[in-house]
Amino acid sequence: MAQQEKAPGGILQSRIAVVGAGSVGSTIAYTLLTKPVASEILIVEPQEEFRDAQVQDLSDASYHGNTSTLVRAGTHKEAGQCDIVIITAGAAQKQGESRTDLVGKNKAILQSVIDDMKPFAENTILLTIANPNDVLTHFTLQYSGLPKQQVLGAGTFLDSARLRGALANKAGVAASSINAYVLGEHGESQFVAWSCANVAGVPLSTFPATTNIDRKAIAEDTKQKAGWIIEKKGATNFGIASVTASICESILFDQKGVIPVSHYQDDLKVCLSKPAVLSRKGIESTVELPLSEDETAALKESAKSLRDIIDESEKAK
């Protein structure tokens, strides 16, 4: 059973598996190594020589610094017994490739990965990073058979961090003083919950430096930022690694942090992002924000968009 046990000296023992050792997976592993969250990180990757090289490079980083985390190669079966499995494996969209084709390709990769990991330990939590994130989180839940609280995606956590950074620059305060969320799909139909956004509890509309900000431009820049980074350098890896480590920390340390992640919504019949309390159980609960009528409509529209993608994918079998 995946659980945290006491090691000598009282250190909590936990294991995280990273499935996929490419740019994103390896950066996540490095971040988990330098911000110690687990006692062991397993790298699972079908290209064995590439995997072993990544393990050696990551291990070299562990020999200098304040970490006792062990990095090693692992199998899919071993991954299925870890406390958290981070799924980064997936294909990038090629020029001219339809969204349906991309989803179909990544669904096949995902199903193969999950089948190879079964049976899962009772408390294993699956964290999907691969894109399209909400759709793949939906299929992770479907293929794994795990309880819905144990399956989540990174969702709009990074989008929300980008939003807070932009608002912090406008307000002239630290990003940690900004409360603001991007909700819905991690993608085209995402939206900002402006009615709930504030600076240290003061609504944006009354905080002097944010009274007249261009909300539409900020929301659009937030949505397009990942695309711009990918166009210029080929991938986004540092930002997603940082937020992934924060998710793992909240789960394994039972912090009960409120984080916008993709998880299944019973009323909407789809996975999308709302703030959730993250604990050792995974999704402890969903935090329902007091959205405006327009924002509530945007959430429903985002859910419909995601359901349409899922339905298209199912029909294309």
C-alpha positions in Angstrom: 0.0 0.0 0.0 1.3 3.5 -0.9 1.8 5.3 2.3 4.2 7.5 4.2 6.2 5.5 6.7 8.7 6.7 9.3 12.3 6.2 8.4 15.2 6.3 10.9 15.4 9.7 12.4 11.7 10.4 11.9 11.9 11.4 8.2 8.7 10.6 6.3 9.2 8.0 3.5 7.3 8.6 0.3 7.8 7.8 -3.4 6.9 9.8 -6.5 7.0 8.3 -10.0 7.5 10.5 -13.0 6.3 8.8 -16.2 8.1 10.4 -19.1 11.7 11.6 -18.9 11.6 14.3 -21.5 12.0 18.1 -21.0 8.9 18.4 -18.7 9.4 15.1 -16.8 13.1 15.7 -16.1 12.5 19.3 -15.0 9.8 18.1 -12.6 12.1 15.5 -11.2 14.8 18.0 -10.7 12.4 20.4 -9.0 11.2 17.6 -6.7 14.9 16.8 -6.0 15.9 20.4 -5.0 12.7 21.0 -3.1 12.6 17.7 -1.2 9.1 16.4 -1.1 9.7 12.7 -1.3 12.3 10.2 -0.2 12.5 8.6 -3.6 11.8 9.6 -7.2 11.3 6.9 -9.8 11.9 7.8 -13.5 9.8 5.7 -15.8 10.7 5.9 -19.5 10.6 3.3 -22.3 13.9 4.5 -23.9 16.1 2.9 -21.4 19.5 4.5 -22.3 17.9 7.9 -22.3 16.2 7.2 -19.0 19.4 6.0 -17.4 21.2 9.1 -18.6 18.6 11.3 -17.1 18.8 9.3 -13.8 22.6 9.7 -13.7 22.4 13.4 -14.4 19.7 14.0 -11.8 21.6 11.9 -9.3 24.7 14.1 -9.8 22.6 17.1 -8.8 21.6 15.3 -5.5 25.2 14.9 -4.4 25.6 18.6 -3.8 22.9 20.4 -1.8 20.5 19.9 0.9 18.7 16.8 -0.3 18.7 13.1 0.6 16.2 12.2 -2.1 17.1 9.1 -4.1 16.6 9.1 -7.9 16.4 5.8 -9.7 15.0 4.1 -12.8 11.7 2.4 -12.2 9.2 0.2 -14.0 5.5 0.9 -14.6 4.6 -1.7 -12.0 6.7 0.0 -9.4 5.2 3.3 -10.4 1.7 2.0 -9.7 2.7 1.4 -6.0 4.0 5.0 -5.5 2.3 7.7 -3.4 2.0 10.0 -6.5 2.4 9.2 -10.2 3.1 12.2 -12.3 2.1 11.5 -16.0 4.0 13.6 -18.5 4.1 11.1 -21.3 2.3 12.3 -24.4 2.9 13.6 -28.0 3.1 17.2 -28.9 0.7 18.5 -31.6 2.2 18.6 -35.0 1.6 21.3 -37.6 -1.6 20.5 -39.5 -2.7 17.8 -37.0 -6.3 18.1 -35.8 -7.2 18.3 -32.1 -9.1 15.0 -32.4 -6.1 13.2 -33.8 -3.9 14.6 -31.0 -6.3 13.5 -28.3 -6.6 10.1 -29.9 -2.8 9.7 -30.0 -2.4 10.8 -26.4 -5.3 8.7 -25.2 -3.6 5.6 -26.6 -0.3 6.5 -24.9 -2.2 7.2 -21.7 -4.1 4.0 -21.7 -1.0 1.9 -22.3 0.8 3.7 -19.5 -2.0 3.1 -17.0 -2.6 -0.5 -18.0 1.1 -1.2 -17.5 0.9 0.3 -14.0 -2.1 -1.7 -12.8 -3.0 -2.8 -10.2 -2.5 0.5 -8.3 -1.8 0.7 -4.6 -4.9 1.7 -2.6 -3.8 5.3 -1.9 -2.0 6.1 -5.1 -2.8 9.5 -6.6 -2.5 10.1 -10.3 -1.4 13.6 -11.4 -1.8 14.3 -15.1 0.5 16.9 -16.7 0.2 15.9 -20.4 -2.0 17.9 -22.7 -4.8 18.5 -23.5 -4.8 18.4 -19.7 -8.5 18.3 -18.7 -9.4 15.7 -21.4 -6.5 13.5 -20.4 -7.4 13.9 -16.8 -10.9 12.7 -17.7 -9.5 9.6 -19.4 -7.0 9.0 -16.6 -9.9 8.7 -14.2 -11.8 6.4 -16.7 -8.9 4.1 -17.4 -7.5 3.9 -13.9 -10.6 3.0 -12.1 -9.4 4.9 -9.1 -11.7 7.0 -6.9 -12.3 10.4 -8.4 -10.5 12.2 -5.5 -7.3 10.4 -6.3 -7.1 11.6 -9.9 -6.3 15.2 -10.8 -4.6 17.3 -13.4 -2.4 20.4 -13.2 -5.2 22.3 -14.9 -5.1 26.1 -14.5 -2.7 26.2 -11.6 0.1 27.6 -13.8 -2.3 29.9 -15.6 -3.5 31.2 -12.2 0.2 31.8 -11.2 0.8 33.7 -14.4 -2.3 35.8 -13.7 -1.2 36.6 -10.2 2.2 37.6 -11.5 0.7 40.0 -14.0 -1.7 41.5 -11.4 1.1 41.8 -8.9 3.1 43.9 -11.4 0.2 46.2 -11.9 -0.6 46.5 -8.2 3.0 46.9 -7.1 2.8 44.1 -4.5 4.1 40.6 -4.1 2.4 37.9 -6.1 1.6 36.1 -2.8 -0.7 39.1 -1.9 -2.9 38.5 -5.0 -5.9 36.2 -4.8 -7.0 35.4 -8.3 -8.0 32.3 -10.3 -8.2 31.1 -13.9 -11.0 28.5 -14.0 -12.4 26.0 -16.4 -10.4 24.4 -19.2 -6.6 24.7 -19.3 -6.8 26.1 -22.8 -9.1 28.0 -25.2 -12.2 28.3 -23.0 -10.5 29.2 -19.8 -11.6 32.4 -18.0 -10.6 34.6 -15.1 -12.9 34.8 -12.0 -12.6 38.6 -11.8 -15.5 38.9 -9.3 -13.4 37.0 -6.7 -10.0 38.6 -7.5 -8.4 40.9 -4.8 -5.3 42.4 -3.5 -4.8 41.2 0.1 -8.6 41.1 0.5 -9.3 44.4 -1.3 -11.3 44.0 -4.5 -9.4 44.9 -7.7 -12.0 47.5 -8.5 -11.2 49.5 -5.3 -7.4 48.9 -5.0 -5.9 52.1 -6.4 -3.3 50.6 -8.7 -5.8 48.1 -10.3 -8.9 50.2 -10.6 -8.5 50.7 -14.4 -6.5 47.8 -15.5 -7.3 46.2 -18.9 -8.8 42.9 -17.7 -9.5 41.6 -21.1 -5.9 42.1 -22.2 -4.5 40.5 -19.0 -6.8 37.5 -19.4 -5.8 37.0 -23.0 -2.0 37.4 -22.3 -2.4 34.8 -19.5 -4.0 32.4 -21.9 -1.5 32.9 -24.7 1.7 33.0 -22.6 2.3 29.2 -22.9 1.9 29.3 -26.7 4.4 32.2 -26.9 7.0 30.3 -24.8 6.5 27.1 -26.8 6.9 29.0 -30.1 10.2 30.6 -28.9 11.9 27.7 -27.0 9.9 24.6 -27.9 8.4 23.7 -24.5 7.3 25.1 -21.2 9.0 23.2 -18.4 10.2 25.4 -15.5 6.8 26.9 -14.6 4.9 23.6 -14.8 7.6 21.9 -12.8 7.3 24.5 -10.0 3.5 24.1 -9.7 3.7 20.3 -9.9 6.1 20.3 -7.0 3.7 22.5 -5.0 0.8 20.1 -5.7 2.9 17.2 -4.5 3.9 19.0 -1.4 0.4 19.9 -0.5 -0.7 16.2 -0.9 2.2 14.4 0.7 2.5 16.8 3.6 -1.3 16.9 4.0 -1.1 20.7 3.9 -4.7 21.2 2.7 -3.7 24.0 0.4 -6.3 25.5 -1.9 -5.1 25.1 -5.4 -6.9 25.3 -8.8 -6.5 21.9 -10.4 -8.5 19.9 -12.9 -10.7 17.3 -11.2 -14.1 15.7 -11.9 -17.2 17.8 -11.4 -20.3 15.7 -10.8 -22.7 18.4 -12.0 -20.8 19.2 -15.2 -19.8 15.5 -15.9 -16.2 16.5 -16.9 -12.8 17.3 -15.4 -11.9 21.0 -15.3 -10.3 23.5 -12.9 -11.8 24.9 -9.8 -10.0 25.6 -6.5 -9.6 22.4 -4.5 -8.3 21.5 -1.0 -5.4 19.1 -1.6 -4.6 16.7 1.2 -3.1 13.2 1.5 -6.5 11.9 0.2 -6.0 13.9 -3.0 -9.0 16.1 -3.6 -10.3 16.7 -0.1 -13.0 19.1 -1.4 -13.9 21.6 -4.1 -14.0 25.3 -3.1 -17.0 26.9 -4.8 -16.3 30.5 -5.6 -19.1 33.1 -5.6 -19.0 33.6 -9.4 -20.9 36.2 -11.3 -23.7 35.2 -13.7 -21.3 35.7 -16.7 -18.6 33.7 -15.0 -21.0 30.9 -14.2 -22.1 30.8 -17.8 -18.4 30.8 -18.9 -17.8 27.8 -16.6 -20.7 25.9 -18.2 -19.5 26.8 -21.7 -16.0 25.6 -20.8 -17.4 22.3 -19.6 -19.5 21.9 -22.8 -16.4 22.6 -24.9 -14.5 19.9 -23.0 -17.4 17.4 -23.3 -17.5 18.0 -27.1 -13.8 17.2 -27.4 -14.3 14.0 -25.3 -17.3 13.0 -27.4 -15.4 13.6 -30.6 -12.6 11.5 -29.3 -14.9 8.6 -28.3 -16.6 8.7 -31.8 -13.1 8.5 -33.5 -12.3 5.1 -31.9 
